[in-house]
Amino acid sequence: MPVITGVTREGKKLIVTGQNFDDGAKVLINGERQKTANDEISPSTTLIAKKAGKFIQPGNKVTVQNSDGTFSNEFTYNP
């Protein structure tokens, strides 16, 4: 089961850190899937939502869905 421990914004990118992210895991913001890539160096602990940093707002709910359909905890984005 994926677990989110942190969410940070770096320009246009949204960086989601945690554990148990599988290959093909997706970041969701308020239930909407985002274009997501696993980090090349730490693929099971870091996901990059490539353009989500442009529109995420404080209070938005971030979740991760693994390719097997399991969801992470809900993480509230508060920069």
Residue frames as a rotation matrix with the C-alpha (Angstrom) as fourth column:
MET 1
0.581 0.814 0.000 0.00
0.814 -0.581 0.000 0.00
0.000 0.000 -1.000 0.00
PRO 2
-0.195 -0.686 0.701 1.48
0.603 -0.647 -0.466 3.38
0.773 0.332 0.540 -0.96
VAL 3
0.430 0.234 -0.872 2.08
0.866 -0.381 0.325 5.95
-0.256 -0.895 -0.366 1.78
ILE 4
0.336 -0.290 0.896 2.57
0.382 -0.828 -0.411 9.72
0.861 0.481 -0.167 1.29
THR 5
0.158 -0.345 -0.925 4.89
0.976 -0.086 0.198 11.47
-0.148 -0.935 0.323 3.75
GLY 6
-0.239 -0.266 -0.934 5.37
0.246 -0.947 0.206 14.81
-0.939 -0.180 0.292 1.98
VAL 7
0.411 0.354 0.840 4.32
0.910 -0.097 -0.404 16.99
-0.061 0.930 -0.361 -0.95
THR 8
-0.102 -0.491 -0.865 6.40
0.278 -0.849 0.449 19.90
-0.955 -0.195 0.223 -2.27
ARG 9
0.894 0.384 0.231 6.17
0.354 -0.288 -0.890 22.18
-0.275 0.877 -0.393 -5.27
GLU 10
-0.218 -0.956 -0.198 9.20
0.346 -0.266 0.900 22.91
-0.912 0.128 0.389 -7.46
GLY 11
-0.846 -0.024 -0.533 8.13
-0.423 -0.579 0.697 25.29
-0.325 0.815 0.480 -10.21
LYS 12
-0.135 0.811 -0.569 5.71
-0.919 0.112 0.378 23.43
0.370 0.574 0.730 -12.49
LYS 13
-0.353 -0.100 -0.930 6.47
-0.058 0.995 -0.085 20.09
0.934 0.024 -0.357 -10.82
LEU 14
0.492 0.445 0.748 4.80
-0.835 -0.001 0.550 18.57
0.245 -0.896 0.371 -7.78
ILE 15
-0.463 -0.735 -0.496 7.10
-0.432 0.676 -0.597 16.21
0.774 -0.062 -0.631 -5.87
VAL 16
0.644 0.692 0.325 5.39
-0.682 0.327 0.654 13.52
0.347 -0.643 0.683 -3.79
THR 17
-0.510 -0.847 -0.149 7.54
-0.609 0.478 -0.633 11.57
0.608 -0.232 -0.760 -1.33
GLY 18
0.443 0.639 0.629 6.66
-0.891 0.393 0.228 8.47
-0.102 -0.661 0.743 0.63
GLN 19
-0.657 -0.647 0.388 7.05
-0.598 0.760 0.254 4.73
-0.459 -0.065 -0.886 0.28
ASN 20
-0.456 0.390 0.800 5.79
0.312 0.912 -0.267 1.68
-0.834 0.128 -0.537 -1.61
PHE 21
0.318 0.489 -0.812 5.16
-0.663 -0.497 -0.559 3.53
-0.677 0.717 0.166 -4.89
ASP 22
0.128 -0.277 0.952 5.17
0.446 0.874 0.194 1.00
-0.886 0.400 0.235 -7.72
ASP 23
-0.892 -0.452 0.010 6.16
0.176 -0.327 0.928 1.48
-0.416 0.830 0.372 -11.34
GLY 24
-0.641 0.683 0.350 3.29
0.409 -0.082 0.909 3.31
0.649 0.726 -0.227 -12.99
ALA 25
-0.250 0.543 -0.802 1.88
0.911 -0.149 -0.385 4.85
-0.329 -0.826 -0.457 -9.80
LYS 26
-0.192 0.299 0.935 -0.20
0.581 -0.733 0.354 7.99
0.791 0.611 -0.033 -10.37
VAL 27
-0.911 -0.018 -0.413 -0.58
0.334 -0.620 -0.710 11.19
-0.243 -0.785 0.570 -8.34
LEU 28
-0.082 0.929 0.360 -4.15
0.812 -0.147 0.564 12.43
0.577 0.339 -0.743 -7.90
ILE 29
-0.995 -0.089 -0.053 -5.15
0.104 -0.834 -0.541 15.92
0.004 -0.544 0.839 -6.81
ASN 30
-0.443 0.895 0.051 -8.69
-0.678 -0.297 -0.672 16.11
-0.586 -0.332 0.739 -5.46
GLY 31
0.194 0.537 0.821 -9.34
0.000 0.837 -0.548 12.79
-0.981 0.107 0.162 -7.21
GLU 32
0.937 0.125 -0.326 -8.04
-0.304 -0.169 -0.938 13.88
-0.173 0.978 -0.120 -10.64
ARG 33
0.570 -0.746 0.344 -5.15
0.695 0.661 0.283 11.90
-0.439 0.077 0.895 -12.14
GLN 34
0.670 -0.483 -0.564 -2.03
-0.524 -0.846 0.102 13.83
-0.526 0.227 -0.819 -13.02
LYS 35
0.756 -0.546 -0.361 0.69
-0.125 0.421 -0.898 13.01
0.642 0.724 0.250 -15.56
THR 36
0.754 -0.380 0.535 3.13
-0.570 0.026 0.822 11.24
-0.326 -0.925 -0.197 -13.25
ALA 37
0.428 -0.692 -0.581 6.63
-0.260 0.522 -0.812 9.75
0.865 0.499 0.043 -13.47
ASN 38
0.903 -0.285 -0.321 8.57
0.420 0.432 0.798 7.71
-0.089 -0.856 0.510 -10.94
ASP 39
0.664 -0.738 -0.121 11.83
-0.690 -0.667 0.280 9.40
-0.287 -0.102 -0.952 -9.96
GLU 40
0.595 -0.484 -0.642 14.80
-0.354 0.559 -0.750 7.77
0.722 0.673 0.161 -11.73
ILE 41
-0.475 -0.865 0.163 16.97
-0.492 0.107 -0.864 7.64
0.730 -0.491 -0.476 -8.59
SER 42
-0.934 0.209 0.291 14.29
-0.202 0.361 -0.910 6.75
-0.296 -0.909 -0.295 -6.01
PRO 43
-0.705 0.667 -0.239 11.35
-0.311 0.011 0.950 5.27
0.637 0.745 0.200 -7.97
SER 44
-0.225 0.662 -0.715 9.63
0.646 0.651 0.399 3.59
0.729 -0.372 -0.574 -5.00
THR 45
-0.180 0.107 -0.978 9.78
0.930 -0.305 -0.204 6.68
-0.320 -0.946 -0.045 -2.75
THR 46
-0.478 -0.029 -0.878 9.45
-0.030 -0.998 0.049 9.70
-0.878 0.050 0.477 -5.06
LEU 47
0.025 0.550 0.835 6.88
0.962 0.214 -0.170 10.59
-0.272 0.807 -0.524 -7.72
ILE 48
-0.804 -0.278 -0.525 6.92
0.121 -0.942 0.313 13.65
-0.582 0.188 0.791 -9.97
ALA 49
0.297 0.894 0.334 3.66
0.805 -0.047 -0.591 15.12
-0.513 0.445 -0.734 -11.26
LYS 50
-0.375 -0.780 0.500 5.16
0.924 -0.274 0.266 17.11
-0.071 0.562 0.824 -14.11
LYS 51
-0.621 0.148 0.770 2.72
0.259 -0.888 0.380 20.03
0.740 0.435 0.513 -14.42
ALA 52
0.255 0.829 -0.498 0.65
0.761 0.145 0.632 19.80
0.596 -0.540 -0.594 -11.26
GLY 53
-0.378 -0.491 -0.785 2.76
0.880 -0.454 -0.139 22.43
-0.288 -0.743 0.604 -9.48
LYS 54
-0.880 0.039 0.472 1.19
0.232 -0.833 0.502 25.10
0.413 0.552 0.724 -11.69
PHE 55
-0.250 0.911 0.328 -2.30
-0.343 -0.400 0.850 24.75
0.905 0.100 0.413 -10.24
ILE 56
-0.104 0.235 -0.966 -2.17
0.772 0.631 0.070 22.99
0.626 -0.739 -0.247 -6.87
GLN 57
0.044 0.236 0.971 -3.62
-0.362 -0.902 0.235 25.14
0.931 -0.362 0.045 -4.09
PRO 58
-0.897 -0.297 0.328 -3.27
-0.391 0.185 -0.902 24.99
0.207 -0.937 -0.282 -0.29
GLY 59
-0.274 0.808 0.522 -5.86
-0.719 0.188 -0.669 22.60
-0.638 -0.559 0.530 1.10
ASN 60
0.260 0.322 -0.910 -5.96
-0.881 0.464 -0.088 20.37
0.394 0.825 0.404 -2.00
LYS 61
0.531 0.004 0.847 -6.05
-0.506 0.803 0.313 16.63
-0.679 -0.595 0.429 -1.26
VAL 62
-0.025 -0.648 -0.761 -3.22
-0.961 0.225 -0.160 14.55
0.275 0.728 -0.629 -2.74
THR 63
0.561 0.124 0.818 -3.33
-0.405 0.903 0.141 10.76
-0.722 -0.411 0.557 -3.06
VAL 64
-0.501 -0.688 -0.525 -1.29
-0.852 0.287 0.437 8.14
-0.150 0.667 -0.730 -4.91
GLN 65
0.693 0.662 0.286 -2.78
-0.558 0.744 -0.368 5.17
-0.456 0.096 0.885 -6.75
ASN 66
-0.448 -0.837 0.314 -0.52
-0.452 0.516 0.728 2.22
-0.771 0.184 -0.609 -7.49
SER 67
-0.620 0.146 -0.771 -0.95
-0.755 0.158 0.637 0.26
0.215 0.977 0.012 -10.71
ASP 68
-0.867 0.323 -0.379 -2.74
0.353 0.936 -0.010 -2.52
0.351 -0.142 -0.926 -8.77
GLY 69
-0.026 0.937 0.348 -5.47
0.292 -0.326 0.899 -0.03
0.956 0.125 -0.265 -7.79
THR 70
0.212 0.084 -0.974 -4.49
0.974 0.063 0.217 0.49
0.079 -0.994 -0.069 -4.14
PHE 71
0.526 0.068 0.848 -4.64
0.161 -0.987 -0.021 4.04
0.835 0.148 -0.530 -2.81
SER 72
-0.630 -0.753 -0.189 -2.40
0.459 -0.165 -0.873 5.86
0.627 -0.637 0.449 -0.35
ASN 73
-0.159 0.436 -0.886 -3.47
0.855 -0.389 -0.345 7.92
-0.495 -0.812 -0.311 2.60
GLU 74
0.594 0.372 0.713 -4.93
0.658 -0.735 -0.164 11.33
0.464 0.566 -0.682 1.73
PHE 75
-0.326 -0.778 -0.537 -2.40
0.909 -0.414 0.048 14.13
-0.260 -0.473 0.842 2.21
THR 76
0.795 0.603 -0.063 -3.53
0.578 -0.785 -0.225 17.75
-0.185 0.143 -0.972 2.52
TYR 77
-0.053 -0.834 0.550 -1.20
0.878 -0.302 -0.373 20.13
0.476 0.462 0.748 0.67
ASN 78
0.956 0.217 -0.197 -0.14
0.288 -0.820 0.495 23.01
-0.054 -0.530 -0.846 2.92
PRO 79
0.359 -0.884 0.299 3.04
0.547 -0.061 -0.835 24.70
0.756 0.463 0.462 1.65
